[in-house]
Amino acid sequence: MKMRFLLISFICLLTSQVKAQTSKIDTVAVSVLDRMSAMIGELSSCSVKIKSNYDVSSQTLGLVKHSDEEHLYIGGPDKLLLRAEGDKGNRYIMYSGKTLSYYSIDKNHYSQVDVPSTVVEMIDHMNKTYGIVFPVADFLYPGFVDDILAESNNLVLLGMTKVDGKDCFHIAGTTKDKAYQFWIADDAFYLPLKMVIVYTNKPLNPQFEATYCDWQINPNLPGSIFEFKIPKSAKKIKLTPLSVKK
């Protein structure tokens, strides 16, 4: 009986050691992400340039790499402007507190929808309802770090490195369906400089990579840049909700 108890105790100890080796939450990494989230939350306005590369699955070609370049402007809690060009087309998204306007430069058509009255709520609504993804969106959520911790199996600080010549913290983690990496600037503002996500639950493990540059902190952005003026001869169309697309 004593031997059986010792055997069970040894197995439990071994299991706990394996779990400790395979699951780790680094408090220093959490501290860096907390600092970044707090700094972003304190910004009254900002602008950033985003260059992204992402994989799209093809039945005949496997994963095909695509890219976009976007300029994002946020003017307080209820104003946003996104100018984008690339493989998804040339487009504008403007938000001024109550209405979001989407304009395709290539097709000269636009849509307007009523949305919630803050940037964070608007982004959440547009993503869930229409599948529209905004750059830097994850970093804007007040609960960003809590969500990361709730989902992550591992979260570690890999060390210090450089992105575009700037010193930064290199953080990596995993969840049940993806692996991710963040590069956070080691300066007074702790802003994100790069992000990579690998979707480990999808065939061929497609990736998304974004670099963030030309950050402008609390710039004076005139309210007029967030107001949409309908271009001449532009055609109005309706955005199709995800529920209808299915």
N, C-alpha and C positions, 0 to 999 in steps of 0.2 A: 504493500500500500504506500509506504514511504517512498519507494523507488518510483512508483507511478506518479506520485505527487511531484517529485523532483523532475521527472521527464516532462510533465505538463508545464511546470514552471519554466523549464529550459526552452520549450517550444514557444511559450508566450514571450519570453525575453528575446528570443531570436526574431520572432515576428515583429516585435516593437522596434528592434534594431534595424530590420530591413525597411520598415515603414519610415523610420527616421532618415535612412539613407536615401530613400526615393521620394520623400516629400519634405520640402524645406521652405520656410518663409523667412527671408532675410530682413531683419528689422531695419538695417541701414537702407536697403532698397525701398522699404515702405516709407521711411523718413524722407527720402529724396522725392518720391511720388507725392507725398503729403505736401511737401514744400512747393512743388510745381503746381499742384492743384490749388493751393492757397493763393499763390501769386496770380494765377489766371483768374481766380475768383475776385481778386481785388482790382483788376483792370477796368477802367471806365470805358476804354475803347482800344482797338488794336487792328493791325492789318498784318497779313502774312502771305507769302508766296509758297505754293505747294506744288511739288513735282511728284507725280505718282506713276508707278508701273504696276500692272496687275495682270494675272493670268485669266484667260477665258478658255473654257474647255471646248475642244472640237472633236467630233467623232472620228475624223480622218487624220487630223494633224496633232492630236494630243492637246497640250497646253500651249496656247498662243499668247504671246506677250503684247499688251497694249499699254498706252501711256496717255496721260492728261497733264495739263498745267493749269493751275487755278490761282486766282487772287481773291482772298477773302478779307472783307472789311466788316468789322462789328462796331457799331456805334451805340454802346450802352446796352441795356437789357432788352430793347425792343426794336433794334435796327440791324439789318444784315444785307450785304451785297456780295454776290459771288459772280466773278467773271471767269469763265472756263473755256478752254479750247483743247482739242486733241481728238482722240479716236471716238469719243462720245459726241463729238460735234462742238460747234461754237455756240455758247449760250450764256444767258444772264439769269440770275435769280435775285430778285429784290424783295425785301421785306421791311415794312415800315410800321409794324405794330399790330395791324389787324388783317391785312391782306398780303398774300404772297403772290408775286408775279413771276412767271417763268416765260422767257423769250428765247426762241431758237433763231439765231442769226442766219443759219444755213437755210432754214425752211421759211423764214419770215412769218412765223406764227407764234401766238402767245396764249397763255392760260392765266387765269386769276382765281384764287380760292381763298375763302375765309379761314383763318388759322388762329390759334391761341395768341395771347398778347405778350409773350416773352420769347426770346430767341431759343432758349432751351426747350420750352414746351412746343414751340413751332417745329423745331428740328425733330423732336420725338414724334409729333403728329405726322409730319410729312414722310418720315421713314416708315412708320407702321402702316399708314394709309396708302401711300403711293410708291413706296420703295425707293424714295429719293435719299441719297446719302450725301451728307455734307462733310467736307474735310475738317479735321480738328474737332469734330463733333464730340467724340468720346471724352476729350480733355476738358470740355466745357461743362460737363455734368458735375454738380456739387458732390454727388456720391461716387465719383469716378474710382477713388481708391478703395472704398468699401466694396464696390462691385468687383474690382479686381481680386480683392482678398476672398470674397465669397466664392468666386469661380476657380481660383488658381489652386493647382496641386503643388506647384513650385513657384517661387519668386525669389530671385537672387541678384545681387550686384556682382557683375562679372569683373568690374574694375573700371579704370579710367582709359579713355581713348579720345580720338579726335573725329569730328565731322566738319568738313570744309575748313579745316585749320582751327576749329574751336574745341577747347577742352570740354569733355562731357562724361557723364556717368553712363555706363552701359549696363542696362538691366534686362534680364530675360526671365520668362516664366512659361508655364504650361497650364492649360485647362483640359477638360475631358475631350474637347473637340478642336483645339488649336494650340499652337506655340507662338509666342510673341516676344518681340524685343523692342525696347525703347532706348533712345539716346537723349539724355536730358542735359542741357547746358550747365556747366559748372561756373556760374557767374551770379550776379545779383538777382537775376530774374528766374532762373531755373526753368526756362521754356523748352518744350520738346524740339529737337532738331531732326529726328528721324524715327520712323517706326516701321517694323516688319511684322506681318502676320502670316503664319503658315496654317492653312486649314487642314489639319491632320485627319479629319473625319470625311474628307471628300476624295474621290479618286484622283490619283497622281499628285495629291497635296498642293493645290494651287496656292500662290503667294500674292500678297499685296505689300507694296513697299512705297513709302512716302517720305520725302525730305521736306523740311520746313525751313525757309530762309527769308531774309529781309524782314524780320519781325520789326514792327513799329509799335512802340509802347505808348498808349494814351495819346494818339495823334488827334488833332482837331479835324474831325470829319464833318463837313457840312451836311445838314439833313437832306439837302436836295439830291445827293447821290443815291439815296435809298428810295427815291420816288420814281416809279415807272411811268415813262411817257410813251404811249403807244406809237410805234413807228408807222410811217405812212404806208398804207395798203397792207399792213399786217393783218393776218387772218386769226380770228379768235377760235380756239379749240378747247375741248374739255380734257382735263387730266383723268386718266382711267385708274380708279382705285384697284389695289391688288386683289380685292375680293371679287371684282368683276373679271379681272384677267384670268383668274383661276377657273 
